[in-house]
């Protein structure tokens, strides 16, 4: 019964547009976090973005934790110890 319930999900996902976005880079995450979490792999396009709105203390704290977590998970230590 469970596989029967998943079949419509599979049918929907088979036509999902999923382009090749290249190699994942933690720098792209940094740019997205800086730009109010707006997705865009424009790491080297310094003049592409408008200035981001000022962040509240709480949002800045959340963004700092997220960035530190992503950098930790992306570090050589995490990769070499199979934490990913």
Residue, then its C-alpha position, 0 to 999 in steps of 0.5 A: x500500500x505504501x508504494x501505491x501511495x508514493x507512485x503519484x509522487x514519482x510521476x510528478x517528480x519525473x518531469x521536475x526540472x533539475x538543471x546541472x548547477x555545477x559543483x557545490x561551493x560553500x561560498x555560494x551559501x555565504x553569498x545567499x546568506x548575506x543576501x537575505x537567503x536569496x538563492x543565486x550562484x553568483x559568487x564572483x558577481x560582486x556588483x550583481x546584488x542590491x544592498x541587502x536589508x539590515x538584519x535584526x540581531x536574531x536574524x544575524x545570529x541565525x545566519x552566523x550559526x548557519x554559516x558556521x555550520x555549513x563551513x564546518x560540514x564543508x571542512x576537510x575534517x568533516x569530509x575525511x571523517x565521513x560526517x557528510 
